[in-house]
Every structure is written in structure tokens, then in C-alpha cells.
């Protein structure tokens, strides 16, 4: 077990586990305080590999959370945050020092959020949006200064788009407040070097690869050889879907939109003569309803769940033995993630069925299946940072504390999407945040920032709120 703390050794020994190579490499990177990108298939212990260094430091007594958390876990999904908190309870249960875990998402109560400021957890699990909000608070300067590790799960899903720009700026801010080590986790990165450069633009990142997973067992559903010429539903395959649900312990049926989820759920129940326990999960449902479905899954009270992307990233439902993708998967990376929810074990193949809604989608399913068999994932769609996201970050930065032009420019250029941004553009964005641009310039009541002695600050407490 090398230098692993005895309480963690016991956790592994009690389960008959041994450290895998990528987990040991992650521990080594943590000891050397080196950034790391861990790419490993579902079920390989990738998430535990990311957490081992900080857990080892904690039980060794080398760090504390007196002023703020020692580690941040950034997740793209609220449900993944709750799932991770639940999964970490077991390895942390035997610690002599309590390792308190906090969750901060849009579902977290105001009381719990206030408590996290005054009584910091050792580990704070949160979404990029919640991190950005916290960084805009004056307390954040001291609160985040002692963060040792920042673990970014499903980094491939966060990096592209404006959400990735926001996260990159937040990571740059954290690196200005302290010296955190960044750890990226993913099962579907096509180009690890490109991904590591996005995570940390100006420092070396250790690339850690996990073991190879068994190829999935994938079939395309063609009821009686028939696939409609057009359409976007699964009405032609409802009977086959109900039969699959009946013959498996827990089936996840993924669709691409919330509307399709509602429609498929209704179609299944209209023909559900055997009263199979089928649930529904998507982002437009209330927190109460989503939690109810998640608890039913954990307690084994459901035989199937119709879901959108709310359940396709990282969530470990151990009893899932079949995944069904209804409609074109829209990329091999997404399909890999969804199929990975089934049979969450590395050595055994995941089982999945693809249900094309029309004949064109049948061709897409064929292409996605071929990419899976060749273990190819979608290329990253990285880009230069969006200016409106930068404006949002500048406003949050001013809410936390006053800053100079040089301080802002230095921080922004630490974020990979903005590494090559022209200084004049940053200054234009700063000017826009200050006075609202040419349309509002001259109306003092709309000024958000002001410059005093070379420092930019919020004009009023109202704008800070």
C-alpha cells in the first residue's frame, strides 16, 4: 500500500481491494503537489483515485479546515453532488478526525449555505455556478485561501461552452487566492493533452491513465425489422421496451430532451399492464420529486427510470444492469457515459440497446456503435473565452474585493480560454461592466464599478447584492 494511511489501508482491506496502478499514481502526484488529469473508464475507481491524496493528508493530520474547506469537488450535476457525498461516507467513516462533507447546489437551503461559511466542511461539493457565486463574496478571500485540492469531475462535460469559460475563470481565481492542486477526472477524453492544457494553462499536468474496460454489448432495436421513416418518439418500440424492463433488475432509459422524457414515460405507462415500477427524472421536476425518484432507485423500488442528462454523468446506481438510449445518442462520448451507468464493474461489459426514432437516426446509431467498438470518443470542442462570461466574472471579482487593471489581466490570463485574449478586449469588458457601454454611459445610476486610486470597486451595496 506504499505510504497510504492505516485507516485507508483498512478500508481497502475490508473490501478485499488493492490499490490499482492509476490510484497509486494519483497518490504519488498528490505527494509531489502536481496537477493531474485522470482518464479511466467507469467502474475503475477513478473518483476514489482523485480523492485519495486529500483523504491521506487529512487522516495524517497535515491539514485542517479552520478557515475554509481543504478540498473542493466540482460537479456538473446536482444529483452527482448528492451521490458523491453519499459514496464518500464509507471511506471516511473510520477516520479518527471527522471528515465533514458539505454539498452546495441550487437545492441547498439558505440555512445550510450560511452554515458552510461559518463552519466550513473539510470537503465542499458544488457546481461551477455555486463556486462563482461564492467567489464573489468578500469572505471568499480567506475562505478559499487554504484549499489544497480542487477535483473536477466529468471535466470533458464542463470544459466546452460558456460553462467551461466560467469554471476556467473560477479556477484562475482560486489559484490567485492560494496554491490549490487541480485534478481532472474523465472517462471519455479524446485528447488528454488538450484537456490538461485547458485545466491548467501555465503549469505541467501529470497524465494518469486507468485500465482498459471491457467492450460494451450494444444492440439496435428494430421491432419486427421496422423503423419509421420519420418521427422523434419510441411509440413503435414500446412493447419491446416494456419486455426489456421486465427482464432486467433496473433499466435506465435515456432520451435527449425533457419533452421526450415526459412523452416516453406516458407511452410506457399507457401500455404497462403488468404495473412495472417506472419512474421519471429530469431537470424541470421539483427538487422533492427528483429526490423521491433517486431514493426509490437506491432502495430498489424501481424497475426503470426515464431520464435526460440529469442521470448520465458519474452517478453510481449499482443495480443498473441495462441502459436504453431512445433517439440518436448525439455523440459517442455521451453514449459512453450513458452506457457506463450499466453494470458498474470494470471487468464485465455494460449492456445497452439503442432505439432509433427514424431511419436517419438508425444510421446515427450505427455510427455511434462503430465508434464505441473502436473506443473512439468525440473530439473536444474548445474555443476562445466568451466576452459576456468575462464581464460576469469581472463583476463578481469586484464584489469580492477591489482590483487593479494589472491584477485583473494577470488573473484572466491564467484561464486557458482567455490565455491569448488581447489586453484591449479585457479593458473593453471592464469598461462595459463599469458604465454599461455606450448606451448607458453618462447615466450615473447605472454605473456598477468605479475607479478609486487605481482600484476598481463596486459603486454601491445594492449592486453587490
C-alpha positions in Angstrom: 0.0 0.0 0.0 3.1 2.3 -0.1 2.6 5.3 2.2 -1.2 5.1 2.5 -2.5 5.9 5.9 -3.5 2.8 8.0 -7.2 3.8 8.2 -7.4 3.9 4.4 -5.5 0.7 4.2 -8.1 -0.9 6.4 -10.9 0.5 4.1 -9.3 -1.3 1.1 -8.5 -4.5 3.1 -12.0 -4.8 4.5 -13.4 -4.9 0.9 -10.6 -7.1 -0.5 -9.4 -4.3 -2.7 -5.9 -3.4 -3.7 -4.7 -0.1 -5.0 -4.8 0.0 -8.8 -1.9 1.5 -10.7 -3.7 4.7 -11.5 -4.7 5.2 -7.9 -1.1 4.8 -6.7 0.0 7.2 -9.4 -2.6 9.7 -8.2 -1.3 9.3 -4.6 2.2 10.0 -5.9 1.1 13.1 -7.8 -0.6 14.3 -4.6 2.5 13.8 -2.5 4.5 15.8 -5.1 1.8 18.5 -5.3 1.5 18.1 -9.0 -1.7 18.8 -11.1 -3.2 15.6 -12.6 -5.6 14.5 -15.2 -7.0 11.0 -14.6 -8.7 9.3 -17.5 -10.2 5.9 -16.7 -13.3 4.0 -17.6 -16.4 3.8 -15.5 -16.1 1.4 -12.6 -12.3 1.6 -12.4 -12.1 3.6 -9.1 -11.3 6.9 -10.9 -13.2 9.1 -8.4 -11.5 7.4 -5.5 -8.2 7.9 -7.2 -8.9 11.6 -7.3 -9.8 11.8 -3.6 -7.1 9.5 -2.1 -4.4 12.2 -1.8 -6.5 14.7 0.1 -8.0 11.9 2.3 -4.5 10.7 3.1 -3.4 14.2 4.0 -6.4 14.6 6.2 -6.1 11.4 8.3 -2.3 12.1 8.6 -3.2 15.4 10.4 -1.3 17.6 8.0 -4.2 19.9 7.1 -7.3 21.4 8.8 -10.4 23.4 7.8 -10.4 26.1 10.4 -10.8 28.9 7.9 -12.3 27.1 4.9 -12.5 23.7 3.1 -9.3 21.8 2.3 -10.8 20.4 -0.9 -13.4 21.3 -3.5 -15.2 18.8 -5.7 -16.7 20.4 -8.7 -19.5 18.5 -10.4 -21.7 19.3 -13.5 -24.9 17.9 -12.0 -26.8 18.4 -8.7 -27.7 14.7 -8.5 -24.0 13.8 -8.8 -23.1 16.1 -5.9 -25.6 14.2 -3.6 -24.4 10.9 -4.9 -20.7 11.7 -4.3 -21.4 12.8 -0.7 -23.2 9.5 -0.1 -20.4 7.4 -1.7 -17.6 9.1 0.4 -19.3 8.2 3.7 -17.8 4.7 3.7 -14.1 5.5 3.3 -14.4 8.4 5.7 -16.3 6.5 8.4 -13.2 5.1 10.1 -11.2 8.4 10.4 -10.1 9.5 13.8 -10.7 13.1 12.7 -14.2 13.6 11.3 -14.1 14.5 7.6 -17.2 16.7 7.2 -18.7 16.8 3.7 -20.8 19.7 2.5 -23.0 20.0 -0.6 -23.8 23.3 -2.2 -26.1 23.3 -5.2 -29.3 25.2 -6.3 -31.2 22.8 -4.0 -29.2 23.7 -0.8 -31.2 25.6 1.7 -30.2 29.2 2.7 -29.6 28.0 6.3 -27.2 25.3 5.1 -25.4 27.8 2.9 -24.9 30.3 5.7 -23.6 27.5 8.0 -21.0 26.5 5.4 -19.4 30.0 5.7 -19.2 29.9 9.5 -18.5 26.2 10.0 -16.6 25.1 6.9 -16.7 21.4 5.8 -13.4 19.7 5.0 -14.8 18.9 1.6 -17.2 21.1 -0.3 -19.1 19.6 -3.2 -20.5 22.2 -5.6 -21.4 23.2 -9.1 -19.4 25.8 -11.2 -22.2 28.3 -10.7 -22.2 28.0 -7.0 -18.4 28.3 -6.9 -18.7 31.6 -9.0 -21.3 32.9 -6.5 -19.1 32.1 -3.5 -16.0 33.7 -5.1 -18.0 37.0 -5.4 -18.3 37.2 -1.6 -15.7 39.2 0.4 -15.4 36.2 2.7 -14.1 34.1 -0.1 -10.6 35.6 0.0 -9.8 33.9 3.4 -12.3 31.1 3.0 -10.6 29.6 -0.2 -7.0 30.5 0.7 -6.3 27.1 2.3 -7.8 24.9 -0.4 -5.3 22.1 -1.1 -7.1 20.1 -3.9 -9.7 21.0 -6.5 -11.2 17.9 -8.1 -13.2 18.5 -11.3 -15.3 15.5 -12.2 -16.6 14.8 -15.7 -14.2 17.6 -16.9 -15.0 16.8 -20.5 -18.6 17.8 -19.9 -17.7 21.1 -18.3 -14.9 22.4 -20.5 -16.8 23.2 -23.7 -19.2 26.2 -23.9 -19.7 29.1 -21.6 -20.0 27.0 -18.5 -16.4 25.9 -19.1 -15.3 29.6 -19.5 -16.9 30.4 -16.2 -15.2 27.4 -14.5 -11.8 28.3 -16.0 -12.0 31.8 -14.6 -13.0 30.4 -11.2 -10.1 28.1 -11.2 -7.8 31.0 -12.1 -9.2 33.0 -9.2 -8.7 30.1 -6.8 -5.0 29.9 -7.9 -4.6 33.6 -7.2 -6.1 33.1 -3.6 -3.9 30.1 -2.7 -1.9 27.2 -4.2 -4.5 24.5 -5.0 -3.6 21.4 -6.9 -6.1 20.7 -9.7 -7.3 17.2 -10.5 -9.4 16.5 -13.6 -11.4 13.2 -13.9 -13.0 11.8 -17.0 -13.9 8.6 -18.8 -14.2 10.0 -22.3 -11.4 12.4 -23.1 -10.3 12.0 -26.7 -7.2 14.2 -26.3 -5.8 14.2 -22.7 -3.0 16.7 -23.6 -5.5 19.2 -24.9 -7.7 18.7 -21.9 -4.9 19.1 -19.5 -3.8 22.4 -21.2 -7.4 23.7 -20.7 -7.4 22.7 -17.0 -4.0 24.4 -16.2 -2.7 26.6 -19.0 0.7 27.6 -17.5 1.9 24.6 -15.4 2.7 20.9 -16.1 -0.1 18.3 -15.6 0.6 14.7 -14.9 -1.4 12.4 -17.2 -2.7 9.3 -15.5 -4.4 6.5 -17.5 -6.6 3.9 -15.9 -7.1 0.3 -17.1 -9.0 -0.7 -20.3 -12.6 -1.6 -19.8 -14.4 -4.5 -21.5 -16.2 -3.5 -24.7 -19.9 -2.9 -24.2 -22.6 -5.2 -25.5 -24.7 -2.9 -27.7 -27.8 -3.8 -29.8 -30.0 -1.7 -32.0 -33.8 -2.3 -31.6 -35.7 -3.0 -34.8 -39.2 -4.3 -33.8 -40.1 -6.8 -36.5 -37.4 -5.2 -38.7 -39.4 -2.0 -38.8 -38.1 1.6 -38.1 -40.3 4.6 -39.0 -39.3 6.9 -41.9 -39.8 9.9 -39.7 -40.7 10.9 -36.1 -39.0 11.5 -32.8 -40.6 9.1 -30.4 -40.4 5.5 -29.5 -44.0 4.5 -30.0 -43.1 1.8 -32.4 -40.9 0.1 -29.7 -42.9 0.5 -26.5 -43.8 -3.2 -26.3 -40.1 -4.2 -26.7 -39.0 -1.6 -24.1 -41.5 -3.0 -21.5 -40.2 -6.5 -22.2 -36.6 -5.4 -21.6 -37.7 -3.6 -18.4 -39.5 -6.8 -17.2 -36.4 -9.0 -17.8 -33.8 -6.7 -16.0 -33.4 -5.6 -12.4 -33.0 -1.9 -13.2 -33.2 -0.2 -16.6 -32.2 3.4 -17.3 -34.0 4.8 -20.4 -32.2 7.9 -21.7 -33.7 10.5 -24.0 -32.3 13.7 -25.3 -35.0 16.3 -24.2 -37.3 16.8 -21.2 -40.3 16.8 -23.6 -39.3 13.4 -25.0 -38.8 12.1 -21.4 -42.4 13.1 -20.5 -43.8 11.6 -23.7 -41.9 8.3 -23.4 -42.9 8.0 -19.7 -46.6 8.4 -20.7 -46.3 5.9 -23.6 -44.8 3.3 -21.3 -47.5 3.7 -18.6 -50.3 3.6 -21.2 -49.3 0.0 -22.1 -47.8 -1.0 -18.7 -50.4 -3.7 -18.0 -48.0 -5.5 -15.6 -47.7 -2.4 -13.4 -43.9 -2.3 -13.7 -42.4 0.3 -11.4 -41.3 3.1 -13.8 -40.0 6.5 -12.7 -39.2 9.8 -14.4 -36.2 12.1 -13.7 -35.3 15.4 -15.4 -34.3 18.9 -14.5 -37.7 20.5 -14.7 -39.1 18.4 -12.0 -39.2 19.8 -8.4 -36.4 19.0 -6.0 -38.9 16.9 -4.0 -39.9 14.8 -6.9 -36.3 14.3 -8.1 -35.1 13.3 -4.6 -38.1 10.9 -4.3 -37.1 9.1 -7.5 -33.4 9.0 -6.5 -34.3 7.5 -3.2 -36.5 4.9 -4.9 -33.6 3.9 -7.1 -31.3 3.5 -4.1 -33.9 1.5 -2.2 -34.5 -0.9 -5.2 -38.2 0.1 -5.5 -38.0 1.0 -9.2 -37.5 -1.3 -12.2 -36.9 1.5 -14.7 -36.3 5.3 -14.9 -36.8 7.5 -17.9 -34.2 10.3 -17.7 -32.4 13.0 -19.5 -28.8 14.0 -19.0 -29.6 14.5 -15.3 -28.5 10.9 -14.6 -25.9 10.2 -17.3 -22.8 11.6 -15.6 -21.0 9.6 -13.0 -23.9 8.7 -10.8 -23.3 5.2 -9.4 -26.6 3.3 -9.3 -25.2 -0.2 -8.5 -28.2 -2.2 -9.5 -28.5 -0.9 -13.1 -28.0 -3.8 -15.5 -29.3 -2.3 -18.7 -29.2 1.1 -20.4 -31.5 2.1 -23.3 -30.8 5.1 -25.4 -34.0 6.3 -27.2 -33.2 8.5 -30.2 -29.8 9.2 -31.6 -27.1 9.5 -28.9 -25.7 12.7 -30.4 -22.1 11.7 -30.0 -20.0 8.6 -28.9 -18.8 10.4 -25.8 -22.3 10.9 -24.4 -23.2 7.3 -25.3 -20.1 6.0 -23.5 -21.2 7.9 -20.4 -24.7 6.6 -20.5 -23.8 3.0 -21.2 -21.3 3.3 -18.3 -24.3 3.5 -15.9 -25.0 -0.2 -16.5 -23.1 -2.9 -14.8 -20.7 -0.5 -12.9 -17.9 -3.1 -13.0 -14.7 -2.8 -15.0 -14.2 -6.4 -15.9 -17.7 -7.0 -17.3 -19.3 -5.5 -20.4 -22.1 -3.0 -20.0 -25.3 -3.9 -21.8 -27.2 -1.4 -23.8 -29.9 -1.1 -26.5 -30.2 1.8 -29.0 -33.8 2.7 -30.1 -33.7 4.9 -33.2 -36.8 7.1 -33.7 -36.5 7.1 -37.5 -34.3 5.7 -40.3 -31.9 8.6 -40.3 -31.3 8.1 -36.6 -30.7 4.4 -37.3 -27.6 5.5 -39.4 -26.5 7.7 -36.5 -26.9 4.7 -34.1 -24.8 2.5 -36.4 -22.1 5.2 -36.5 -22.1 5.6 -32.7 -22.0 1.9 -32.2 -19.0 1.6 -34.5 -17.2 4.4 -32.6 -17.8 2.5 -29.4 -16.4 -0.7 -30.7 -13.3 1.2 -31.9 -13.1 3.0 -28.5 -13.3 6.4 -30.1 -14.7 9.4 -28.3 -15.8 12.8 -29.6 -13.1 15.5 -30.0 -13.2 18.4 -27.5 -14.9 21.5 -28.8 -12.7 24.0 -27.0 -12.7 27.7 -28.0 -11.6 31.2 -27.0 -13.4 32.5 -24.0 -16.7 34.4 -24.4 -16.7 38.1 -23.5 -20.0 38.1 -21.7 -18.8 35.4 -19.3 -15.7 37.5 -18.7 -17.9 40.5 -17.9 -19.8 38.4 -15.4 -16.5 37.3 -13.8 -15.3 40.9 -13.6 -18.4 41.9 -11.7 -18.1 39.1 -9.3 -14.4 39.9 -8.8 -15.2 43.5 -7.8 -17.9 42.3 -5.4 -15.2 40.3 -3.6 -12.5 43.0 -3.3 -11.2 46.0 -5.3 -8.6 45.2 -8.0 -6.3 47.0 -10.4 -6.1 46.5 -14.1 -2.9 44.6 -13.9 -4.3 42.2 -11.2 -7.4 41.6 -13.4 -5.3 40.9 -16.5 -2.9 38.6 -14.7 -5.8 36.6 -13.3 -7.8 36.3 -16.5 -4.8 35.1 -18.5 -4.4 32.2 -16.1 -7.6 30.8 -17.5 -6.9 28.7 -20.7 -9.9 30.1 -22.8 -8.6 33.6 -22.2 -4.8 32.9 -22.2 -4.4 34.7 -25.6 -7.0 37.4 -25.2 -5.9 40.9 -26.2 -5.4 43.3 -23.3 -7.6 45.8 -25.1 -10.6 43.4 -25.1 -10.2 42.8 -21.3 -10.2 46.6 -20.8 -13.3 47.0 -23.0 -15.1 44.4 -21.0 -14.0 46.1 -17.8 -15.3 49.4 -19.2 -18.6 47.8 -20.1 -19.1 46.5 -16.6 -18.2 49.9 -15.2 -20.7 52.0 -17.1 -22.9 49.7 -19.2 -21.3 50.7 -22.6 -22.2 53.4 -25.0 -25.9 53.1 -24.5 -25.8 53.7 -20.7 -22.7 55.7 -20.4 -23.5 59.1 -18.9 -26.3 57.8 -16.7 -24.6 57.5 -13.3 -27.4 55.5 -11.7 -26.4 52.6 -14.0 -22.7 52.7 -13.1 -21.7 49.4 -11.4 -18.0 49.9 -10.8 -15.9 53.0 -10.1 -12.1 53.5 -10.1 -10.5 54.9 -6.9 -6.7 55.3 -6.7 -6.2 52.8 -9.5 -8.5 50.2 -8.0 -11.9 49.2 -9.3 -14.7 48.6 -6.8 -18.5 48.2 -6.7 -20.3 51.6 -6.6 -22.9 50.5 -4.0 -24.0 47.7 -1.8 -27.1 47.4 -4.0 -25.0 46.3 -7.0 -23.1 43.9 -4.8 -26.4 42.1 -3.9 
